[in-house]
Amino acid sequence: MSGAVGRLHSNLKVCRSLPLLLRLSSETLVDFLPVPPKRLRICHQLIQFSYFNSSNSCHVASKFDFLAQFSPFDSRCTNSLNTVINSNERRKLAVGISKIVKKGKEHLLRGFCNDFCPFILVKIVKLLVSHQVAFAFFKYVFRDHSDAVVRHCCVAVNLLVAEDLRLLSQDVLTWVIQEIGEERSYKVVWREYYRDALNYLILDTVTRSFTNAEMTSCALEVLARMREVGGRPSESAICVLSKLLLRVGDCGSVWKLFRDMVRKGPIPSIHMYNTMVLGFCRRGSIRIGESLLYVMRKFGCEPDVYTYNILINAYCVRGWTWKALNWVDLMVQTGCSPSSATFNTVISAFCKEGNIVEARKIFDRMQEMGVFPSTALYNTLMDGYVKAREIGMANMLYEEMRSKGVAPDSVTLNILAAGYYKYGKEEDGDRLLRNLSVMGLVPDFSLSDASIAGLCWAGRLDEALELLENILEKGVPLSVIAFNSLIVAYGKAGLEDKAFKVYNIMVKFGLTPSASTCTSLLLGLSKIGRLQEANSFIYGMIEKGYPISKMAFTVVLDAYFKKGDIMGAQGLWKEMEMLGLAPDAVAFSAFIDGLSKGGFIEEAYDMFLKMKGKGLVPNNFAYNSLIYGFCKCGKLSEALKLEMEMREKGLLPDLLTFNIIIYGFCKQGWMKAAMDTYIEMHRHGFTPDVVTYNTLISGYCKQFDMLNAENLANIMQSSGWDPDVTTYNIQIHGYCRSQRMNRAIMMFDELISDGIVPDTVTYNTLMNGICHDILDRAMILTGKLLKLAFVPDVVTTNLLLSNLRKQGLPQRTAMWAQKLREIPIEFDEITYKILDRAYHDLEEDVGCSREITGKSLFVDFLMYMTYDFIHRNGSYHKTNVGPFEITDDQTSMSLEAINR
C-alpha cells in the first residue's frame, strides 16, 4: 500500500503554489488505489484530501480548505463557508469526488474549477449521484453572488429540470434566491430570466422555489404567469403555497387561490381543503375551519377522517375537549369512521386535564365501535394513570394490553418503570423487568434502557452509570434512551460534568446524540449559568452534523433572560436566524416573556407583531407576558386592549390573566376596577387564589385603606385560602406605613402563632418600622427579632444606612459604608444613592450639628449588629426588593413566579 501511495504522490501535480497535502482515510484510499496513475494527472488543479479520523470529523489544515480547489471562485468571496456544509457533508463530498476521478471524469473537475460553467456543473452533480451530496457540492461552490453567476445558476436549473432532476433543481434555485435576497431574486431571477418562460415544468419549479424561500409575492406572480401561458398549476404546488400564506397571515391571497382553483382548475381535492382547514385552525380561526368543512360538501368533496381529526385536535389544544368529543359524535353520524388517532387525541387531552375517568370511558367506547387500540394509545392512557398516581390501574391496563396481543414497546416499559420507581415501588419495577426478561417479550436493549431509566427515577444515579458501563462491556447494545435518561437525571441533580461524561461515552460507542440529548445538556449548562459553554456546545453540534432542535436555542435564550443579559439573548436570536433555524412559537413566546420582564415592553410588542406576521399564533403565555409587561410599566390601556384582542382570537383569559389585570389596576390605585375584575373572575368560573387576594390586599394597603385590606384577608380565609408569609408581610408593611406599630406587632405575633416562618422581607419591614417608632417599643421588638435569628441582607443595610443619615449622622453613615466595603459586601443602586446624599450632607454640613439622641444611638447599634453578623458569617442574602417598595415588589414577584 505504501508503494501505491508513493506512486500516487509522484503523479500529482501541485498548482496555485500550494504545498502537497495528501492524507487519505482508508475509505477514500480504497477508491483511489485501482485508478491508473495517468488519470490522476489533473494539471491545473491538485486534488488534496484531508485526513478523516474514526469519528468522521474533518480536520482541515490551517489556512487551507481542500474543497476550495474545485470552486472557480476565490475562497475569500464569502465569510460563511464553514457553515454552508457540515463535516458529514464534507466527508461524503470528498468520497464522491474521489469516485469521479476513479471513473476518469477528472477533466470535468478541471474544467469547472477554471470557469463556472452550468453545463459542466450539471454533469458533475449527476456523477455525484446522491441528492444530498450533489446539493452540498452546489452550496459549496456557489460563492460569487454576481448577476452573471446567478444567471448561470438559472441555466443549470433549466438543465436539471430537463434531466428530470426536479427536486435538485428546486433546492438549487431555492438556495440561490435565499442567498441573494428577495429584491434581487425578483429582479434578476424572475423579471430578467424566467418571466418570459413558457415551459410548465420550469415555471412550476420556480413557483416551488420561491415558496420554499418564503417569498410569497414572487410565487404568486409566477402562478399568475403560468395561467397566462395556458398552463394549469399543480395542486400540490398551490397547497404548499397556501400553507405558507396561511402561516404568514395572508388569508386574502389564500381565498383568491381557492377561487381560481374553483373557476379555472385544478378542482380542489380533499388535500387542498385539509390544508386550508389545518392552516386556519393553527391561526386560531377554528370557526373558519368548521365552515370549510361544510363548504367542501357543496363542491362534491366529502370530509375524511383527517379533516375531522384536524378540527378535533384544534378543540383539544384550546382546552375545549368536550366540544371535541361532540365532533367525534358528528363524525360517526355522517358515516366517517374515527381512527385510532382520533381517539388518541381526545384521550390524551382528557389525561392532560387529569380527567382519567372520562378518558377510560372513551377508551372502552372506541373498542365497542370496532376501533382497536394501538400500542401508542395504550401508552397514552397508561401514562395518564401513572401521572394520576394510579399505578395499579396502569398495571392492569398493561396486563389487558398483553392479553389482547398488543405488543408493548420501550415507551410502555419506560412509563411503567418510571411509575414504579418514581412513586416508591422499586421492588415492583424490578419484578416487572425480570418477568419481561424471562418471557423474552421485548429486546434486551429495551430492558436495559428501562432498567437504567428506573434507577435514574429512583435517584440511584451512580448505580445507573455503573450498570450502563457493565452492559457496554458485555457488548449488549443500548439505545440513545438509556444515555438520555442518565444525562437528564445528572442535569436535574446539577452534576453537569457527569452528564457530559455520559455524552462522551455515547459518542465513543458510535451512537448519534438525539435532539433531546443536546437540549438536556444545554438545559443543565444554562441552569448553572455556563452560557458561554452552552453557546460553544451548540456550534460544536452543528459542525458535527448532529441534530439540534429549536428548543435547544430556546433553552439557552431563556437562560440569558433569567440572567438579565438582554444583549446576549438578542445576539443568540440573530445567530439562530442566520443558521436558518426559523424560531417557532415557543421561541417567540420565550423572547417576548424575557423582554417584558426585563422592562423592554416596546421591543417585546414588536417581537409579538413579528411573531404574528410569520403566521405563528400567540398563546395565553405570550399574551399574558405582554399584558404583564404593559401593566408593570403603567400602560394599563395597552394591556386591556391586548386582553380584548386575546378574547377576539378565541383565547379565553385564564386565572393568570385576571391576576395580572388586577395587579395593573392596583398599581394605578384603581381599586374599584380591581374589585370589578375580581367579581368578573367568579362569573367566568375562576376561583381566586392566594396571589389574587395578596394583590388586592396590597392595593388597599397602598391606599392606606387598612379596613378593606382586613376585610379581604378575612374573605380569603373564609374561601379556604390560608394566608402565607407574603400576606402577612403586606399587612405588616401597611400597618407600619400607617404608623400603627401596635397592629403591626400583633400581626407579627399572629404570623408566629400560625406556624409560618418569617423571611427577610418580614425582618426588613419591621426593622424599617422600628427605626420610626418610639424607642422603648422599638427595643422590645428588636429583642423579639433577634431571638428568631434573622439573616440580614443588602436591603437591611440600605434601610439602616438611610435611617442613620435621616437621624443626622452622615459621618456614621459614611463610616459604616466604608466598613461594609471592607468585608466586602456588594452594594446596589439604592445604596449608592443613600451614600451620595450622605456625602452631600457632609459637604453642606446639613444636619451634622444635630444633637445625638437615644434613637440615633439605637439605630447605630442596629447597624453594628448587622455589620457584626455579616462580618462573622461572611455572607448575606442579596435581594432586589427595595426597603420602601416591599408591597409592590412582593406582588409582582409572586406573579412572575407563576408566569415562569
VENMO-V368613 format. One line per field, one symbol per residue. ss: DSSP state (~ for helix, > for strand, _ for the rest). phi: phi as a letter, one per 40 degrees, with the letter a starting at -180 (. if undefined). A space follows every 50 residues. Layout:
ss: ???
phi: ???
This chain:
ss: _~~~~~~~~~~______________~~~~~~~~___~~~~__________ _>_____>_______~~~~~____~~~___~~~~__~~~~~~~~~~~~~~ ~~___~~~~~~~~~___~~~~~~~~~~___~~~~~~~~~~~_____~~~~ ~~~~~~~~~~~~___~~~~~~~~~~~~~~~_~~~~~~~~~~~~~_____~ ~~~~~~~~~~~~___~~~~~~~~~~~~~______~~~~~~~~~~~~~~__ ~~~~~~~~~~~~~~_____~~~~~~~~~~~~~___~~~~~~~~~~~~~__ ____~~~~~~~~~~~~~~__~~~~~~~~~~~~~______~~~~~~~~~~~ ~~___~~~~~~~~~~~~~______~~~~~~~~~~~~~___~~~~~~~~~~ ~~~______~~~~~~~~~~~~~___~~~~~~~~~~~~~~____~~~~~~~ ~~~~~~~___~~~~~~~~~~~~~______~~~~~~~~~~~~~___~~~~~ ~~~~~~~~______~~~~~~~~~~~~~___~~~~~~~~~~~~~______~ ~~~~~~~~~~~~~__~~~~~~~~~~~~~______~~~~~~~~~~~~~___ ~~~~~~~~~~~~~______~~~~~~~~~~~~~___~~~~~~~~~~~~~__ ____~~~~~~~~~~~~~~__~~~~~~~~~~~~~______~~~~~~~~~~~ ~~___~~~~~~~~~~~~~______~~~~~~~~~~~~~___~~~~~~~~~~ ~~~______~~~~~~~~~~~____~~~~~~~~~~~~~_____>~~~~~~~ ~~~~~~___~~~~~~~~~~~~_______~~~~~~~~~~~~~~~~______ ___~~~~~~~~~~~~~~~~~~~~___>________~~~~~~~~~~~~~~_
phi: .cccccccccccbcbffcccbbbbccccccccdccddcccccccbbcbbc cbcccgccbcddgabcccccbcbccccabbccccbccccccccccccccc cccgbcccccccccacbcccdcccccccgcdcccccccdcccbcbcdccc cdcccccdcccccgbccccccccdccccccgcccccccccccbccccbcc ccccccdccccccgbccccccccccccccgcbdcccccccccdcccccgc cdccccdccccccbgccdcdcccccccccccccgccccdcccccccccbg bccbccccccccccccccgcccccccccccdcccgccccccdcdcccccc cccgccccdcccdccccccgccccdccdccccccccccgccccccccccc dcccgcccbccdccccccccccbgbccccccccccccccgcbcdccccdc ccccccccgcccccccccccccccgccbccdcccdccccccccgbccccc ccdccdcdcgccdcccdccccccccccbgccccccccdccccccgccbcc ccccccdccdcccgcccccccccccccccgccdcccccccccccccccgc ccccccccccccccgcccbdccccccdccccccgcccccccccccdcccg ccdbdcdcccccdcccccgcccccccccccdcccgccdbdcdcccccccc cccgcccccccccccdcccgbccbccdccccdccccccfbcdcccccccc dcccgcccbccddccccccdcbccccccccccccccccfcbcbccdcccc cccccccgbcccdcccccccccccbccbccdccccdccccccccfcgccc ccbccccccccccccccccccccgaaccbccccbbccccccccccccccc
